[in-house]
Amino acid sequence: MWTQMFPTRRILPVLASLAACASLLAQTARRDADVTFLASSGRSAIYAPGTVLGAAAAMPQADDLRIVIVEGEGGVNNVRLGSATQPVVEVRDRNNNPVAGASVVFLLPDSGPGGAFAGGARSVTVTTDAAGRATMPAFEPGQMEGPFQIRVQANHQGSTGQAAISQTNTLSGAAAAAGELQIAILEGEGGINNIRRGSATRPVVEVRDRNNVPVPGALVTFTLPEFGASASFVDGSRFFTVATDANGQATVPSMRPNAVEGRFQINVSASKDGQTATATISQTNMLAGAAAAGATGAGLSAAAKIAIVGIVAAGAVLAGVCGSGNCGSDNGSTNGVRQTTPGARIGIGSGPVFTGP
């Protein structure tokens, strides 16, 4: 009966597809077994170029490192005295363990408020100690007042990470000490931006005084990173300044992510009557559907995923065979089996599924 339903010349593509799937399953199972052995034994190995494992192992994961700002965030530097707050950062891996021996680059702005290291340099590289920490060398603040960012980049064995430290230059530091403003992040923290759709989470902040009272009319500047994962405002710029409303709130009208996936920080600064405050908002750029795809594939091994692909492919071939003509015998004899009409679909279940008139 089955030979009549599925003639040899039409079933061969299905068998070929299943055979290819079985071969891939066997190769993947061997590879997974090797990986499990290496992970459990602590051994490492170098695979020949072109192997699946070798290709995956050679590809570094972007932003695998995490940079924690230990000291220096919100620092106020005295321009007249030439004194500045030295940042201290800690580099951690994906398991939140400190990373010793990582290279950390501190970069000061090329223009505007900022400063310079010894010899007028704008960047300096430091290696993390046994505790995974790196201290930025002393720098002299520039003569221009205002907020600025110190960009931090970490690298260790192909893994990278980035962060930003917000500081402010003042002529004496007295204004900031006299009355600090506060910036409360109302919306936008942890936002996921869809690269393909060009949609981003708009930040909303509220500026408050030392008594926690909203401050209307404060100037709030949102600053986006120039490199790596980032976004742009409505006019394509990296900066956007707006005054707080009667409730002390400031909102970014619109924002569009760039084409780079990864985490980034939006730096926020507020000022009014000589009082200032800074804050950061963390967001992530992702391709459309990336989160859903990750959830769907979670917990599935590579072998299981290949098996699913193989079954779907075999089903597609089978559907094509039966969709192009009758799945009955070549001589047209039904022998008690109902023939399907051209274009009819065949279901997959616990037993044969007959369709047709």
C-alpha positions as CSV (number, residue, x, y, z in Angstrom):
1,M,0.0,0.0,0.0
2,W,2.8,2.5,0.9
3,T,4.6,1.8,-2.3
4,Q,1.5,2.8,-4.1
5,M,1.0,5.9,-2.1
6,F,4.7,7.0,-2.3
7,P,6.4,5.7,-5.5
8,T,10.1,5.2,-5.4
9,R,11.0,7.9,-7.8
10,R,9.0,10.4,-5.7
11,I,10.2,9.3,-2.3
12,L,13.9,9.4,-3.1
13,P,14.2,13.2,-2.4
14,V,12.7,12.7,1.0
15,L,15.1,9.8,1.8
16,A,18.1,11.9,0.6
17,S,17.1,14.8,2.9
18,L,16.7,12.5,5.9
19,A,20.1,10.9,5.2
20,A,21.7,14.3,5.1
21,C,20.0,15.3,8.4
22,A,21.2,12.1,10.0
23,S,24.8,12.8,9.0
24,L,24.6,16.3,10.4
25,L,23.2,14.9,13.7
26,A,26.1,12.5,14.0
27,Q,28.7,15.2,13.3
28,T,27.1,17.5,15.8
29,A,26.8,14.9,18.5
30,R,30.5,14.1,18.2
31,R,31.3,17.8,18.4
32,D,29.1,18.3,21.4
33,A,30.7,15.4,23.1
34,D,34.2,16.9,22.5
35,V,33.1,20.2,23.9
36,T,31.6,18.6,27.0
37,F,34.8,16.6,27.6
38,L,36.9,19.7,27.2
39,A,34.7,21.8,29.5
40,S,34.6,19.1,32.2
41,S,38.3,18.4,32.1
42,G,39.5,22.0,31.8
43,R,41.5,21.2,28.7
44,S,41.7,23.4,25.6
45,A,42.2,22.4,22.0
46,I,42.8,24.1,18.7
47,Y,40.7,22.8,15.9
48,A,41.6,22.8,12.2
49,P,40.4,25.8,10.3
50,G,37.0,25.4,8.8
51,T,35.5,23.1,11.5
52,V,32.3,24.4,13.1
53,L,33.8,24.4,16.6
54,G,37.0,26.2,15.4
55,A,35.0,28.9,13.6
56,A,32.8,29.5,16.6
57,A,35.7,29.5,19.1
58,A,37.7,32.0,16.9
59,M,34.8,34.5,16.8
60,P,35.0,36.9,19.7
61,Q,31.8,37.9,21.4
62,A,31.4,41.7,21.5
63,D,30.9,43.4,24.9
64,D,31.5,40.2,26.8
65,L,33.2,42.3,29.4
66,R,31.4,44.5,31.9
67,I,33.0,47.7,33.2
68,V,31.9,48.8,36.6
69,I,32.5,52.4,37.6
70,V,33.9,52.2,41.1
71,E,34.9,55.9,41.5
72,G,34.7,59.1,39.4
73,E,31.1,59.1,38.2
74,G,29.6,62.6,38.7
75,G,33.0,64.0,39.6
76,V,33.4,67.8,39.8
77,N,36.8,69.1,38.7
78,N,38.2,72.5,39.8
79,V,39.5,74.4,36.7
80,R,41.3,77.1,38.7
81,L,43.1,74.7,40.9
82,G,43.7,72.2,38.1
83,S,42.4,69.3,40.3
84,A,40.3,66.5,38.9
85,T,38.6,63.4,40.1
86,Q,40.5,60.2,39.1
87,P,38.2,57.4,37.9
88,V,38.6,53.8,39.1
89,V,36.9,51.0,37.1
90,E,36.6,47.3,37.6
91,V,36.5,44.9,34.7
92,R,34.3,41.8,35.1
93,D,33.6,38.8,32.8
94,R,30.2,37.5,31.8
95,N,30.1,35.5,35.1
96,N,30.7,38.8,37.0
97,N,34.2,37.7,38.0
98,P,37.0,40.3,38.1
99,V,39.4,40.1,35.1
100,A,43.1,40.6,35.8
101,G,45.4,41.7,33.0
102,A,42.8,43.4,30.9
103,S,43.8,46.4,28.9
104,V,41.7,49.5,29.8
105,V,41.8,52.6,27.7
106,F,40.6,56.0,29.1
107,L,39.7,58.6,26.4
108,L,39.1,62.3,27.1
109,P,37.1,64.5,24.7
110,D,39.1,66.1,21.9
111,S,37.1,69.3,22.2
112,G,34.9,71.2,24.7
113,P,35.0,70.6,28.4
114,G,37.4,67.8,29.3
115,G,41.1,67.7,30.1
116,A,44.4,66.2,29.2
117,F,46.9,63.7,30.5
118,A,50.6,64.3,30.9
119,G,52.1,65.6,27.7
120,G,48.7,66.8,26.4
121,A,47.6,63.2,25.5
122,R,43.9,62.5,25.3
123,S,44.1,58.8,25.9
124,V,46.0,56.5,28.2
125,T,46.1,52.7,28.6
126,V,46.2,50.9,32.0
127,T,46.2,47.2,32.8
128,T,43.9,45.8,35.5
129,D,45.4,44.5,38.7
130,A,44.7,41.1,40.4
131,A,41.3,42.5,41.6
132,G,40.4,43.5,38.0
133,R,40.7,47.2,38.8
134,A,42.3,50.0,36.8
135,T,42.9,53.6,38.0
136,M,43.0,56.4,35.5
137,P,46.2,58.5,35.8
138,A,45.9,62.1,37.0
139,F,44.7,64.5,34.4
140,E,44.4,68.3,34.3
141,P,40.9,69.7,33.5
142,G,40.5,72.0,30.6
143,Q,39.6,75.7,30.9
144,M,36.1,75.3,29.6
145,E,33.3,74.7,32.1
146,G,30.6,72.2,31.6
147,P,29.8,68.4,31.6
148,F,31.8,65.9,29.6
149,Q,32.4,62.2,29.2
150,I,35.4,60.0,29.8
151,R,35.0,57.0,27.5
152,V,36.4,53.6,28.8
153,Q,37.2,50.6,26.6
154,A,38.4,47.2,28.0
155,N,39.9,44.3,26.1
156,H,41.0,40.9,27.2
157,Q,41.7,37.9,25.0
158,G,39.3,39.1,22.3
159,S,36.5,40.0,24.7
160,T,35.6,43.7,24.9
161,G,33.5,46.1,26.9
162,Q,32.8,49.8,27.0
163,A,31.4,52.4,29.4
164,A,31.3,56.1,30.0
165,I,32.1,58.3,33.0
166,S,30.3,61.6,33.4
167,Q,32.2,64.5,35.0
168,T,31.9,68.3,35.1
169,N,34.4,71.1,35.0
170,T,33.7,74.2,37.1
171,L,35.8,77.3,37.8
172,S,35.9,76.7,41.5
173,G,33.7,73.7,42.3
174,A,31.7,76.0,44.7
175,A,28.6,76.1,42.6
176,A,28.2,72.4,42.6
177,A,28.9,72.1,46.3
178,A,26.5,74.9,47.1
179,G,23.4,73.1,45.8
180,E,23.4,69.9,43.8
181,L,20.5,69.0,41.5
182,Q,19.2,65.5,41.1
183,I,18.2,63.7,37.9
184,A,15.6,60.9,38.3
185,I,15.3,58.5,35.4
186,L,11.5,58.1,34.8
187,E,11.6,56.2,31.5
188,G,14.3,54.7,29.2
189,E,16.5,52.8,31.6
190,G,17.2,49.3,30.2
191,G,15.4,50.1,27.0
192,I,15.7,47.6,24.0
193,N,15.9,49.4,20.7
194,N,14.8,47.6,17.5
195,I,17.4,48.2,14.8
196,R,15.4,46.9,11.8
197,R,12.3,48.9,12.7
198,G,14.4,52.0,13.6
199,S,12.5,52.3,16.9
200,A,14.0,53.3,20.3
201,T,13.0,53.8,23.8
202,R,12.7,57.6,24.5
203,P,14.2,58.7,27.8
204,V,12.3,60.8,30.2
205,V,14.0,62.4,33.2
206,E,12.9,64.6,36.1
207,V,15.2,67.3,37.6
208,R,14.9,67.9,41.4
209,D,16.6,70.1,43.9
210,R,18.3,69.1,47.1
211,N,14.9,69.0,48.8
212,N,13.6,66.6,46.1
213,V,11.3,69.3,44.6
214,P,10.9,69.3,40.8
215,V,12.8,72.1,39.1
216,P,11.2,73.7,36.0
217,G,13.2,75.6,33.5
218,A,16.4,73.6,34.0
219,L,18.5,72.9,30.8
220,V,18.9,69.1,30.2
221,T,21.3,67.8,27.7
222,F,21.2,64.2,26.4
223,T,24.4,62.9,24.8
224,L,24.8,59.8,22.8
225,P,28.0,57.8,22.1
226,E,30.0,58.7,19.0
227,F,31.2,55.1,18.4
228,G,29.9,51.6,18.7
229,A,26.2,50.9,19.5
230,S,24.4,54.2,19.7
231,A,21.5,56.2,18.2
232,S,20.8,59.7,16.9
233,F,18.2,62.3,17.7
234,V,15.6,63.7,15.3
235,D,18.1,66.0,13.5
236,G,20.7,63.2,13.2
237,S,22.9,64.7,16.0
238,R,24.3,63.1,19.1
239,F,23.2,65.9,21.4
240,F,19.8,67.2,22.4
241,T,19.0,70.0,24.8
242,V,15.6,70.8,26.3
243,A,14.2,72.7,29.2
244,T,12.3,71.0,31.9
245,D,8.5,71.6,32.0
246,A,6.4,72.8,35.0
247,N,6.8,69.3,36.5
248,G,10.6,69.4,36.2
249,Q,10.5,66.8,33.4
250,A,12.4,66.6,30.2
251,T,11.6,64.2,27.3
252,V,13.5,63.3,24.1
253,P,11.0,63.7,21.2
254,S,12.4,60.8,19.2
255,M,15.5,58.7,18.8
256,R,16.7,56.3,16.2
257,P,19.2,53.4,16.9
258,N,22.2,52.9,14.6
259,A,23.0,49.6,12.9
260,V,25.4,48.4,15.7
261,E,24.1,45.8,18.2
262,G,25.1,46.1,21.8
263,R,24.8,48.1,25.0
264,F,25.5,51.8,25.3
265,Q,24.9,54.7,27.7
266,I,23.0,58.0,27.2
267,N,24.7,60.7,29.3
268,V,22.3,63.2,30.9
269,S,23.4,66.6,32.4
270,A,21.2,69.2,34.0
271,S,22.0,72.8,35.0
272,K,20.2,75.8,36.5
273,D,21.4,78.9,38.4
274,G,24.9,77.4,38.7
275,Q,23.7,74.1,40.0
276,T,24.4,70.9,38.0
277,A,23.7,67.2,38.0
278,T,24.7,64.2,35.8
279,A,23.2,60.8,35.2
280,T,23.4,57.9,32.7
281,I,20.8,55.8,31.0
282,S,21.7,52.3,29.8
283,Q,20.0,50.9,26.7
284,T,20.7,48.1,24.2
285,N,20.4,47.9,20.4
286,M,19.1,44.6,19.0
287,L,18.0,43.3,15.6
288,A,14.3,42.7,15.2
289,G,13.2,39.4,16.8
290,A,16.5,38.7,18.4
291,A,15.1,38.4,21.9
292,A,12.2,36.1,20.7
293,A,14.6,34.0,18.7
294,G,16.8,33.6,21.7
295,A,13.9,32.5,23.9
296,T,12.7,30.0,21.3
297,G,16.1,28.4,21.0
298,A,16.9,28.5,24.7
299,G,17.7,25.0,26.0
300,L,18.0,23.4,22.6
301,S,21.3,21.8,21.7
302,A,22.7,22.3,18.2
303,A,21.8,18.7,17.4
304,A,18.2,19.3,18.3
305,K,18.0,22.4,16.2
306,I,19.5,20.6,13.2
307,A,16.9,17.8,13.7
308,I,14.1,20.3,13.6
309,V,15.5,21.9,10.5
310,G,15.9,18.4,8.9
311,I,12.3,17.4,9.7
312,V,10.9,20.6,8.4
313,A,13.0,20.2,5.2
314,A,11.9,16.6,4.7
315,G,8.3,17.7,5.2
316,A,8.6,20.4,2.7
317,V,10.0,18.0,0.1
318,L,7.2,15.5,0.9
319,A,4.6,18.2,0.5
320,G,6.2,19.2,-2.8
321,V,6.0,15.6,-4.1
322,C,2.4,15.2,-3.2
323,G,1.5,18.8,-4.2
324,S,2.8,18.3,-7.7
325,G,0.6,15.4,-8.5
326,N,-1.2,12.3,-7.0
327,C,0.6,10.5,-4.3
328,G,-1.1,7.2,-5.5
329,S,0.4,4.5,-7.8
330,D,1.7,5.3,-11.3
331,N,-0.9,3.1,-12.9
332,G,-3.8,5.0,-11.4
333,S,-5.1,2.0,-9.4
334,T,-6.4,3.0,-6.0
335,N,-6.6,-0.6,-4.6
336,G,-8.8,0.7,-1.8
337,V,-6.7,3.8,-1.1
338,R,-8.3,7.2,-1.7
339,Q,-6.3,9.3,-4.1
340,T,-5.5,12.9,-3.4
341,T,-6.3,15.7,-5.7
342,P,-3.5,17.8,-7.1
343,G,-2.5,20.5,-4.6
344,A,-4.0,18.7,-1.6
345,R,-1.9,18.8,1.6
346,I,-0.8,15.8,3.5
347,G,-0.8,16.0,7.3
348,I,1.7,14.4,9.7
349,G,0.2,12.5,12.7
350,S,0.1,9.2,14.4
351,G,-1.0,7.4,11.2
352,P,-1.7,8.0,7.5
353,V,-3.9,11.0,6.8
354,F,-6.0,10.8,3.6
355,T,-7.3,13.8,2.0
356,G,-9.3,14.4,-1.2
357,P,-12.9,14.1,-2.4
